[in-house]
Amino acid sequence: MMKLSRADQEALIAFAQDLVRIPSPSTQEGEVAERLAEEMRRVGFAEVFTDRIGNVVGRIGPGRGPKLLLDGHMDTIGIGDRSAWRRDPYAGEVEGGILYGLGAVDMKGALASMVYGAKLLLESGISLGGDLYVAGVVQEEPSEGYAVRVLIEEEGIVPDYVVLGEATNLQIKRGHRGRMEIKVTVHGRSCHASNPSQGENAIHIAARLIFGVELLAPQLLDDAFLGPGTATVTQIESSAGSRNALPDRAVFYIDRRLTVGETAERALAEIEAIVARERARAKIEVAEHEMVSYVGYRCRTRAVYPAWVMPEDHPLVRAASRAVERALGYRPRTSPWQFSTDGAYTMGVAGIPTIGFGPGEEKYAHTSEDQVPVSDLIRAAHGYAAIAAELLGRG
């Protein structure tokens, strides 16, 4: 059985700490990209390059045959309220066998495990009949799937299988709900706040619409595996000439999670029905993301990410389950993620068989308690090597 040496285990943990210590908010991943590429070269990847959007890609294998992509993202969300963090989010502290810090579980720890999983495979002596790619992608947090789409569609690296390293507690994920961001712009009529009956308060109109969004819940579809669709307002803003004038405009954003059977068109129609019922003057549209990556690539995309599910008996799910059982000694459970991932593109759009396997628990992602057990990092590396050997090994 393949197993990392004590020295490699220590190097993996130190590398994960390094990654956490380097700030990498979306579009500012340059320094962590350099560190990732450096480690890939140091452990012996056959090829390491940075693509046109700034993804860092490493390859091992013969340069022919099937391709397996281990996908992880280099960017993190922001710190948020600094006072909520009990530890320095960029210290990369290990305490009680736990690595703490921004991005530890989401998902710099997994990236470190992927690199050392590839190293373990390289040193195992297993003859590969295909190529293993490890990719650290950019800008996944605001727009999941965009950067891996560039890698696949524009760089031409089209994998036969994808394993996402988002947190799964070392179990297997085989799908998640889709996601879209709906922007609602409400128009009112301004007047002096001392005589509000002379105008139309855009905030008050928006409040009625938001209440209508709350009432949607019982009407949304529910899937036995992925769970129900949801809709919640996550941001609101308004504009007026001053604080003693009625706002003539309010904008709010809806985070809409799409379960099986729900579409973007259906979700928009539901909001349009609320607007019509309230006889409001409002514009409803899918939000757009516009960004420039750290290498200068200009990105623009609509915020729509489809749901996807891999059948439990799919060959990729079965192969990964066998590999994890052989490497780690248990039969992994399969379940969906609650959040959205690059799988929204790889499986949801491109139809490439995709699963998730990663260290740590998803409940710590996007929190001030971001953390991952260092034992999970080591076990994840063994799991990645075993999955690659199962899919690409000869004999």
N, C-alpha and C positions, 0 to 999 in steps of 0.2 A: 504494500500500500504506500502511495506517495505521501510524504510528510516533510514539512518544512523543518530545516535544522533550527537549533536554538538561536544561532546567529541571525538566520533569516527572519525568525519570529521577532526578534528584537529590532531588526532593521525595518520590518513592516510597521511596527508600532511607532518607531521614530519617524518614519516617513509620513504616516497618518498625522502625527503631531505637527510636523512641518507644514502639511497642507492646511490644517486648521489655523495655524499661526499666520498664514498669509491671507489678508482680506481679499475677497473676490466677489464683490457684488456684481450682478448681471451687467454686462458690457465692460467690466473692468477685471477680466480674468487673466490678463497678460502675465503677471508674475507667477501665479499658480500654474499656468500653462507651461512656463519655462521649467518650473520645478518638476512637473509631471514628466515632461519630455526628457529631462536630465536623468530621472530615475529609470525610465524605460530603457534608455541607452545603457545605463550602468548595469542593469541586470541582464542585458543581452538580447533585446528585441532585434530582429533582423532588419527592421525598417521602422523609422520614427519620423513623422512629418506633421506639420501644421497646415490645415487646409485653408481654403479661401475665406471661411467665416471665422476661423480661429480655433476650431476643434483640434485637439492633439490626438493623433492616431498612431498606435503601435501595432506591428504585425509580427507573428511568428508562424512558421510553417513553410511548405515547399513552394508557395506561389502559384498553386493550382488546386483544383478540387473544390469541395464545398467550403463555405465561409460561415464562421460563427462570430458574431459581434457581441462583445461585452460592453454595454452602454452605461456610462455614468456621467453626471454633469459636474462641472467645476464651479459653477456659480452658486451663490447663496442669496437668501433674502437679506434684508437689512437687520440691524441689531434691534431696532424698535426702542422701547423704553430701557435705557441703560441701567436704571435703578432696579429693574426686575431681575437682572442677572446676579446671582449670588457669587459667580466666579467670572473672571475676565474672559469674555467670549473669544478672545484671540490668544489666550495663554496656552491652549492645548494641554491642559493639566491631565495627568493620569492619577486617579485617587481611588483606592479600593478596587482596582482592576477595571475602572471605567475611564474612558477618554471623554472629557468634557470640552465643549466649545462650539461656536457657531459652525455648522456644517459637519460636525462629527458624525451624525447619523444621516444627514441629508446634504451631500452624501460622499464626503471626502474619505471617510473610513472605507467605504466600499471601493472607491477608486484605488486606494492603497492595496486592498485585498486582491483586486483584479490584477494589478501589476505583479504581485508576488505569487498569485495563482499561475500566471503565465511563466514566471521564473521556475516554479516548481515543475510545471509541465516540460519546460525546456530541459531541465536537469534529470527528468525521470527516465529518459532513454526511450520513451514511447515514440514510435514512428507515426507521424501525422500524415493523413491522406488529404488534408485540407488546411486552410489558414484560420488562425485565431486572431481576431482584431480586438484591441482594447481601445475604446474612444472616450476621452474626456471632452464632453461637449459644452458649448456655451449657451447662456441665456435660456436655460430650461425653465427657470422659475417663472418668468413672465410669459413664456410662450413655448410650452412643451411640444417637442416634435419638430420645431422649426430647424434647429441646427442639424439634427440627424437627417432631416429631409435633404439639406444641402449636401451632406456627406454622401447620401445614397443617390440622389437625382443629379447633382451637379458634379460631384467628384467621381461618380461611377462605381463606388464600392457598395455592391448590392449583396447583403448577406442572405444566406439560406435560413439562418436562425438568429434570434436576438435574445439575449438574457439581460434584463435590466437589473441594476444593482440597488435600486431603491429598497428601503428597509422592509424586510419580510419576517424578521425574527428567525431567519434561517429556515423558513418554510417556503413554499412555492405559491406565488400569486399567478393567476391566469386570467386577469381581466380587471376592468374598473369602469365606472360610469364615465360618460363624456362630460364635457364642461363647455360652457359658453358664457361670455360676458355681454349683457344687454345694457345699452346706454339709453336712458329715457331723458329727453330734454323737454321740460315743461315750460310753457309760456303763460305769463300773467299780464297784468297791466299795472304799472307803477302809479302811485299817488302818495301824498303826504301821509305818514303814519298816524297823524292826529285825526284823520278822517278816512279810515280804511274802507268804508263802504263805497267810496268813490273809485276804488280800484279792484284788482284781482290778485290776491297774494299767491305767488307761484309756489311758495313753500306749503301753504295750506292745501293747494291742489295736489302737490306731490305727496303730501301726507295721506290723502284719500287714496291715491293710486298705490302707495306702499301698503296700506291696509288691505287693499285688494290683492296684492301679491301675497300677503300673509294667508289670505283665505284660499289661495290656490292649492295648498298642500293636499287636501283630500281628493282633488281632481287629477293629480299627477299619477302616472303609471308606476307600477311596482313590479320588480322582477325577482323571482325566487332566489337567484344567485347574486345579482348585483345590488338589489335593494331598490328603494323608491327614488324617483326623481325628486329634486328639491329646488327651491328658489328662495334666495335671501338677499336683502339689500346690504351692500358692503361699503358704499361710499355715497355721500350726498354733499352738494355744494350749491350755492345760490349767488346771485348778483343783484345789486341795487345801487342807486346813486349815493345813498348813505344809510346809516342805521336808523334814521327816522323817515325812511321811505320804504314803501312796500317793494319787495323784490319782484322784478318782472321776469325772472328766469331762474329755474332750479334744474339741476341735473343730478340724477341718481343712477347708480350702477347695480345691476342684479347679477349675482353669481347663480347660474342655473346649472344644476347637475342633471345630466340626461341619462336615463336608464334605457334598457332595451326597448325599442319601439318608439322612442321619442326622437324627434328631429329638431334642427334649428328652426325650421319653418313653423312647426307646431308650437314651439316655445314662444316665438315672436307673435304668433296669432293669439296666444293666451293673453299676452300683455296688451295687444291691440284691443281685445275684447273688454279689458278693464278700462282702458282709456275711453272707448266708445260709451261704456255704461256710465262713466262719470262726466261725459261730454266735455272732456278736457282738451285743450290745445297742446298736443305733445307730439314729439318726433321720437320714433322707436327705431333703433338700429343696433347692429352688432358692433361692439367696440373694436377698434383697431389698435394694434401695437406698431409703433415706429421706433426703431432703434438703430444705432450704428455700433457694430461690434468693435472689440478692442483692436482689430486689424483693419478697420475701416469699411467693412462690408455693411451695406445699407439693407436693413430688414424692414419689411412691412407685411403684416398679416392680419387677417380677421381672427378674432378670438373665438374660434369654434373648434372643438376637439372632440371627436366622436367616441362613443362607448365601444368597447370590444370585449369579447370573451373567447378564450381558447377552450375547446372541448376537453373534458377531463381525460378522455382516452386518446388524445392526440399523441402521435409518436414523440414529439418534443417533450410534452409533459411526462410521458412514461419514461423516456430516456433520462431526463433530469432527475426524476424520482429515484430511478435505479442508481444513478451516480451518487446522489446525496446519501442514499442508504448505504452504499458501499464505502463511501469516504467518511461519513459521520456517524453511522451506526443506527439510524432510525429512518422510518418511512415518513417523508414530509407530508404534512397536510396541505391541501390546496384551498384557496379562498381568494376573494377579490380584495384589492386595495380600496380604501375609502377615497384617496386623493387621485389626481390624474398624473400621468407620466408620459414619457416619450413613446410609450406603446400606443397612444392615441394616433400617432402617425404610423409607426412600424407595422402594427397589426390593423389599427382602425382605418387607415387610408391605404397603405401599401400592401396589406394582406400578407406580411411576412410573419411566419410563426414566431410568437413572442411569449416569454414568461418572465416572471420576476423572482430573483433570489438574492437576498442581501442581508448584511448584518444589522442588528439593532431592531428596535420597535418603532413603528411609524408614529406612535403617539408622542414621541419626543421631537418629531420634525416640526419646524417653525415655532419652537417654543424657546424660552430662556433656560430650559433644562436640557437642551440639545446634548445628547450623549450616546455612546456606544460601548459595550463591553469589549475590552481588548481580546478576550477569548473568542468573541464572535468574529473579530477581524481575522484571526488565525484560522478558525474553522471555515469562514467564508472563502479564504484563499484555497483551502483544500477542496471545498465544494466546487469552486470555479474550475480548478484543474481537472477534477473528476468529470464534470459535465463536458468540458472540452475533449477529454480523452474518450468519453462515451460517444460523442458525436463525430469526432474527427480522427480518432485513433484507428490504426490498421490492425485488425485482429482483436 
